[in-house]
Amino acid sequence: MVRPPRKLAFTGDYDGASLMSAGTAVFFFDVLLAQPSLPDPYVANWSLPDSRFTGGAALSITMRWANAQTPGF
C-alpha cells in the first residue's frame, strides 16, 4: 500500500514564460506495506506483520522529458 506523493523534486529548463522544454521530476512516496511477489510456495509462507510501519520516501518514480515532449518514465 502506498500513500499519495509526499515530496516532489524538480529540475529543468524554463523559458521564463510557460514552457519547460526539458527536465526531470522525482515523486517520493511513503510506503505503508510491501509484500514481495514471489511464486508459490514462497507466498504461502509469507506472513504480514502485526504492527504498521511507514517507510518515509521509500519509493520514488523519476520522470524525464526533453524537447517539450510528454514526460516519460
MODELLER restraints for C-alpha pairs under 7 A, 6 or more apart:
rsr = mdl.restraints
at = mdl.atoms
rsr.add(forms.Gaussian(group=physical.xy_distance, feature=features.Distance(at['CA:1:A'], at['CA:31:A']), mean=6.29, stdev=0.5))
rsr.add(forms.Gaussian(group=physical.xy_distance, feature=features.Distance(at['CA:1:A'], at['CA:32:A']), mean=5.48, stdev=0.5))
rsr.add(forms.Gaussian(group=physical.xy_distance, feature=features.Distance(at['CA:1:A'], at['CA:33:A']), mean=5.25, stdev=0.5))
rsr.add(forms.Gaussian(group=physical.xy_distance, feature=features.Distance(at['CA:1:A'], at['CA:34:A']), mean=6.82, stdev=0.5))
rsr.add(forms.Gaussian(group=physical.xy_distance, feature=features.Distance(at['CA:2:A'], at['CA:29:A']), mean=6.72, stdev=0.5))
rsr.add(forms.Gaussian(group=physical.xy_distance, feature=features.Distance(at['CA:2:A'], at['CA:30:A']), mean=6.17, stdev=0.5))
rsr.add(forms.Gaussian(group=physical.xy_distance, feature=features.Distance(at['CA:2:A'], at['CA:31:A']), mean=4.75, stdev=0.5))
rsr.add(forms.Gaussian(group=physical.xy_distance, feature=features.Distance(at['CA:2:A'], at['CA:32:A']), mean=5.91, stdev=0.5))
rsr.add(forms.Gaussian(group=physical.xy_distance, feature=features.Distance(at['CA:3:A'], at['CA:29:A']), mean=6.25, stdev=0.5))
rsr.add(forms.Gaussian(group=physical.xy_distance, feature=features.Distance(at['CA:3:A'], at['CA:30:A']), mean=5.71, stdev=0.5))
rsr.add(forms.Gaussian(group=physical.xy_distance, feature=features.Distance(at['CA:3:A'], at['CA:31:A']), mean=6.45, stdev=0.5))
rsr.add(forms.Gaussian(group=physical.xy_distance, feature=features.Distance(at['CA:4:A'], at['CA:29:A']), mean=6.36, stdev=0.5))
rsr.add(forms.Gaussian(group=physical.xy_distance, feature=features.Distance(at['CA:5:A'], at['CA:27:A']), mean=6.05, stdev=0.5))
rsr.add(forms.Gaussian(group=physical.xy_distance, feature=features.Distance(at['CA:5:A'], at['CA:28:A']), mean=5.52, stdev=0.5))
rsr.add(forms.Gaussian(group=physical.xy_distance, feature=features.Distance(at['CA:5:A'], at['CA:29:A']), mean=4.62, stdev=0.5))
rsr.add(forms.Gaussian(group=physical.xy_distance, feature=features.Distance(at['CA:6:A'], at['CA:28:A']), mean=5.83, stdev=0.5))
rsr.add(forms.Gaussian(group=physical.xy_distance, feature=features.Distance(at['CA:6:A'], at['CA:29:A']), mean=5.57, stdev=0.5))
rsr.add(forms.Gaussian(group=physical.xy_distance, feature=features.Distance(at['CA:6:A'], at['CA:30:A']), mean=6.80, stdev=0.5))
rsr.add(forms.Gaussian(group=physical.xy_distance, feature=features.Distance(at['CA:7:A'], at['CA:27:A']), mean=6.00, stdev=0.5))
rsr.add(forms.Gaussian(group=physical.xy_distance, feature=features.Distance(at['CA:7:A'], at['CA:28:A']), mean=5.13, stdev=0.5))
rsr.add(forms.Gaussian(group=physical.xy_distance, feature=features.Distance(at['CA:8:A'], at['CA:25:A']), mean=6.92, stdev=0.5))
rsr.add(forms.Gaussian(group=physical.xy_distance, feature=features.Distance(at['CA:8:A'], at['CA:26:A']), mean=5.67, stdev=0.5))
rsr.add(forms.Gaussian(group=physical.xy_distance, feature=features.Distance(at['CA:8:A'], at['CA:27:A']), mean=4.71, stdev=0.5))
rsr.add(forms.Gaussian(group=physical.xy_distance, feature=features.Distance(at['CA:8:A'], at['CA:28:A']), mean=6.24, stdev=0.5))
rsr.add(forms.Gaussian(group=physical.xy_distance, feature=features.Distance(at['CA:9:A'], at['CA:25:A']), mean=5.69, stdev=0.5))
rsr.add(forms.Gaussian(group=physical.xy_distance, feature=features.Distance(at['CA:9:A'], at['CA:26:A']), mean=5.13, stdev=0.5))
rsr.add(forms.Gaussian(group=physical.xy_distance, feature=features.Distance(at['CA:9:A'], at['CA:27:A']), mean=6.65, stdev=0.5))
rsr.add(forms.Gaussian(group=physical.xy_distance, feature=features.Distance(at['CA:10:A'], at['CA:24:A']), mean=5.85, stdev=0.5))
rsr.add(forms.Gaussian(group=physical.xy_distance, feature=features.Distance(at['CA:10:A'], at['CA:25:A']), mean=4.43, stdev=0.5))
rsr.add(forms.Gaussian(group=physical.xy_distance, feature=features.Distance(at['CA:10:A'], at['CA:26:A']), mean=6.44, stdev=0.5))
rsr.add(forms.Gaussian(group=physical.xy_distance, feature=features.Distance(at['CA:11:A'], at['CA:23:A']), mean=5.56, stdev=0.5))
rsr.add(forms.Gaussian(group=physical.xy_distance, feature=features.Distance(at['CA:11:A'], at['CA:24:A']), mean=5.48, stdev=0.5))
rsr.add(forms.Gaussian(group=physical.xy_distance, feature=features.Distance(at['CA:11:A'], at['CA:25:A']), mean=6.56, stdev=0.5))
rsr.add(forms.Gaussian(group=physical.xy_distance, feature=features.Distance(at['CA:12:A'], at['CA:20:A']), mean=6.61, stdev=0.5))
rsr.add(forms.Gaussian(group=physical.xy_distance, feature=features.Distance(at['CA:12:A'], at['CA:22:A']), mean=5.53, stdev=0.5))
rsr.add(forms.Gaussian(group=physical.xy_distance, feature=features.Distance(at['CA:12:A'], at['CA:23:A']), mean=3.67, stdev=0.5))
rsr.add(forms.Gaussian(group=physical.xy_distance, feature=features.Distance(at['CA:12:A'], at['CA:24:A']), mean=6.12, stdev=0.5))
rsr.add(forms.Gaussian(group=physical.xy_distance, feature=features.Distance(at['CA:13:A'], at['CA:20:A']), mean=5.43, stdev=0.5))
rsr.add(forms.Gaussian(group=physical.xy_distance, feature=features.Distance(at['CA:13:A'], at['CA:21:A']), mean=6.00, stdev=0.5))
rsr.add(forms.Gaussian(group=physical.xy_distance, feature=features.Distance(at['CA:13:A'], at['CA:22:A']), mean=5.45, stdev=0.5))
rsr.add(forms.Gaussian(group=physical.xy_distance, feature=features.Distance(at['CA:13:A'], at['CA:23:A']), mean=6.16, stdev=0.5))
rsr.add(forms.Gaussian(group=physical.xy_distance, feature=features.Distance(at['CA:14:A'], at['CA:20:A']), mean=4.66, stdev=0.5))
rsr.add(forms.Gaussian(group=physical.xy_distance, feature=features.Distance(at['CA:14:A'], at['CA:21:A']), mean=6.86, stdev=0.5))
rsr.add(forms.Gaussian(group=physical.xy_distance, feature=features.Distance(at['CA:20:A'], at['CA:68:A']), mean=6.74, stdev=0.5))
rsr.add(forms.Gaussian(group=physical.xy_distance, feature=features.Distance(at['CA:21:A'], at['CA:66:A']), mean=5.94, stdev=0.5))
rsr.add(forms.Gaussian(group=physical.xy_distance, feature=features.Distance(at['CA:21:A'], at['CA:67:A']), mean=5.27, stdev=0.5))
rsr.add(forms.Gaussian(group=physical.xy_distance, feature=features.Distance(at['CA:21:A'], at['CA:68:A']), mean=4.07, stdev=0.5))
rsr.add(forms.Gaussian(group=physical.xy_distance, feature=features.Distance(at['CA:22:A'], at['CA:65:A']), mean=5.29, stdev=0.5))
rsr.add(forms.Gaussian(group=physical.xy_distance, feature=features.Distance(at['CA:22:A'], at['CA:66:A']), mean=4.10, stdev=0.5))
rsr.add(forms.Gaussian(group=physical.xy_distance, feature=features.Distance(at['CA:22:A'], at['CA:67:A']), mean=5.95, stdev=0.5))
rsr.add(forms.Gaussian(group=physical.xy_distance, feature=features.Distance(at['CA:22:A'], at['CA:68:A']), mean=6.14, stdev=0.5))
rsr.add(forms.Gaussian(group=physical.xy_distance, feature=features.Distance(at['CA:23:A'], at['CA:64:A']), mean=5.82, stdev=0.5))
rsr.add(forms.Gaussian(group=physical.xy_distance, feature=features.Distance(at['CA:23:A'], at['CA:65:A']), mean=5.61, stdev=0.5))
rsr.add(forms.Gaussian(group=physical.xy_distance, feature=features.Distance(at['CA:23:A'], at['CA:66:A']), mean=6.59, stdev=0.5))
rsr.add(forms.Gaussian(group=physical.xy_distance, feature=features.Distance(at['CA:24:A'], at['CA:62:A']), mean=7.00, stdev=0.5))
rsr.add(forms.Gaussian(group=physical.xy_distance, feature=features.Distance(at['CA:24:A'], at['CA:63:A']), mean=5.69, stdev=0.5))
rsr.add(forms.Gaussian(group=physical.xy_distance, feature=features.Distance(at['CA:24:A'], at['CA:64:A']), mean=4.46, stdev=0.5))
rsr.add(forms.Gaussian(group=physical.xy_distance, feature=features.Distance(at['CA:24:A'], at['CA:65:A']), mean=6.64, stdev=0.5))
rsr.add(forms.Gaussian(group=physical.xy_distance, feature=features.Distance(at['CA:25:A'], at['CA:62:A']), mean=5.82, stdev=0.5))
rsr.add(forms.Gaussian(group=physical.xy_distance, feature=features.Distance(at['CA:25:A'], at['CA:63:A']), mean=5.25, stdev=0.5))
rsr.add(forms.Gaussian(group=physical.xy_distance, feature=features.Distance(at['CA:25:A'], at['CA:64:A']), mean=6.51, stdev=0.5))
rsr.add(forms.Gaussian(group=physical.xy_distance, feature=features.Distance(at['CA:26:A'], at['CA:60:A']), mean=6.56, stdev=0.5))
rsr.add(forms.Gaussian(group=physical.xy_distance, feature=features.Distance(at['CA:26:A'], at['CA:61:A']), mean=5.58, stdev=0.5))
rsr.add(forms.Gaussian(group=physical.xy_distance, feature=features.Distance(at['CA:26:A'], at['CA:62:A']), mean=4.40, stdev=0.5))
rsr.add(forms.Gaussian(group=physical.xy_distance, feature=features.Distance(at['CA:26:A'], at['CA:63:A']), mean=6.29, stdev=0.5))
rsr.add(forms.Gaussian(group=physical.xy_distance, feature=features.Distance(at['CA:27:A'], at['CA:60:A']), mean=5.48, stdev=0.5))
rsr.add(forms.Gaussian(group=physical.xy_distance, feature=features.Distance(at['CA:27:A'], at['CA:61:A']), mean=5.31, stdev=0.5))
rsr.add(forms.Gaussian(group=physical.xy_distance, feature=features.Distance(at['CA:27:A'], at['CA:62:A']), mean=6.58, stdev=0.5))
rsr.add(forms.Gaussian(group=physical.xy_distance, feature=features.Distance(at['CA:28:A'], at['CA:57:A']), mean=5.06, stdev=0.5))
rsr.add(forms.Gaussian(group=physical.xy_distance, feature=features.Distance(at['CA:28:A'], at['CA:59:A']), mean=5.94, stdev=0.5))
rsr.add(forms.Gaussian(group=physical.xy_distance, feature=features.Distance(at['CA:28:A'], at['CA:60:A']), mean=4.48, stdev=0.5))
rsr.add(forms.Gaussian(group=physical.xy_distance, feature=features.Distance(at['CA:28:A'], at['CA:61:A']), mean=6.79, stdev=0.5))
rsr.add(forms.Gaussian(group=physical.xy_distance, feature=features.Distance(at['CA:29:A'], at['CA:57:A']), mean=4.84, stdev=0.5))
rsr.add(forms.Gaussian(group=physical.xy_distance, feature=features.Distance(at['CA:29:A'], at['CA:58:A']), mean=6.34, stdev=0.5))
rsr.add(forms.Gaussian(group=physical.xy_distance, feature=features.Distance(at['CA:29:A'], at['CA:59:A']), mean=5.19, stdev=0.5))
rsr.add(forms.Gaussian(group=physical.xy_distance, feature=features.Distance(at['CA:29:A'], at['CA:60:A']), mean=6.00, stdev=0.5))
rsr.add(forms.Gaussian(group=physical.xy_distance, feature=features.Distance(at['CA:30:A'], at['CA:54:A']), mean=6.53, stdev=0.5))
rsr.add(forms.Gaussian(group=physical.xy_distance, feature=features.Distance(at['CA:30:A'], at['CA:55:A']), mean=5.57, stdev=0.5))
rsr.add(forms.Gaussian(group=physical.xy_distance, feature=features.Distance(at['CA:30:A'], at['CA:56:A']), mean=4.58, stdev=0.5))
rsr.add(forms.Gaussian(group=physical.xy_distance, feature=features.Distance(at['CA:30:A'], at['CA:57:A']), mean=4.66, stdev=0.5))
rsr.add(forms.Gaussian(group=physical.xy_distance, feature=features.Distance(at['CA:30:A'], at['CA:58:A']), mean=5.69, stdev=0.5))
rsr.add(forms.Gaussian(group=physical.xy_distance, feature=features.Distance(at['CA:30:A'], at['CA:59:A']), mean=6.62, stdev=0.5))
rsr.add(forms.Gaussian(group=physical.xy_distance, feature=features.Distance(at['CA:31:A'], at['CA:54:A']), mean=5.59, stdev=0.5))
rsr.add(forms.Gaussian(group=physical.xy_distance, feature=features.Distance(at['CA:31:A'], at['CA:55:A']), mean=5.11, stdev=0.5))
rsr.add(forms.Gaussian(group=physical.xy_distance, feature=features.Distance(at['CA:31:A'], at['CA:56:A']), mean=6.67, stdev=0.5))
rsr.add(forms.Gaussian(group=physical.xy_distance, feature=features.Distance(at['CA:31:A'], at['CA:58:A']), mean=5.95, stdev=0.5))
rsr.add(forms.Gaussian(group=physical.xy_distance, feature=features.Distance(at['CA:31:A'], at['CA:59:A']), mean=6.81, stdev=0.5))
rsr.add(forms.Gaussian(group=physical.xy_distance, feature=features.Distance(at['CA:32:A'], at['CA:52:A']), mean=6.97, stdev=0.5))
rsr.add(forms.Gaussian(group=physical.xy_distance, feature=features.Distance(at['CA:32:A'], at['CA:53:A']), mean=5.97, stdev=0.5))
rsr.add(forms.Gaussian(group=physical.xy_distance, feature=features.Distance(at['CA:32:A'], at['CA:54:A']), mean=4.56, stdev=0.5))
rsr.add(forms.Gaussian(group=physical.xy_distance, feature=features.Distance(at['CA:32:A'], at['CA:55:A']), mean=6.49, stdev=0.5))
rsr.add(forms.Gaussian(group=physical.xy_distance, feature=features.Distance(at['CA:62:A'], at['CA:73:A']), mean=6.08, stdev=0.5))
rsr.add(forms.Gaussian(group=physical.xy_distance, feature=features.Distance(at['CA:63:A'], at['CA:71:A']), mean=5.77, stdev=0.5))
rsr.add(forms.Gaussian(group=physical.xy_distance, feature=features.Distance(at['CA:63:A'], at['CA:72:A']), mean=5.21, stdev=0.5))
rsr.add(forms.Gaussian(group=physical.xy_distance, feature=features.Distance(at['CA:63:A'], at['CA:73:A']), mean=4.65, stdev=0.5))
rsr.add(forms.Gaussian(group=physical.xy_distance, feature=features.Distance(at['CA:64:A'], at['CA:71:A']), mean=5.40, stdev=0.5))
rsr.add(forms.Gaussian(group=physical.xy_distance, feature=features.Distance(at['CA:64:A'], at['CA:72:A']), mean=5.62, stdev=0.5))
rsr.add(forms.Gaussian(group=physical.xy_distance, feature=features.Distance(at['CA:64:A'], at['CA:73:A']), mean=6.48, stdev=0.5))
rsr.add(forms.Gaussian(group=physical.xy_distance, feature=features.Distance(at['CA:65:A'], at['CA:71:A']), mean=4.65, stdev=0.5))
rsr.add(forms.Gaussian(group=physical.xy_distance, feature=features.Distance(at['CA:65:A'], at['CA:72:A']), mean=6.34, stdev=0.5))
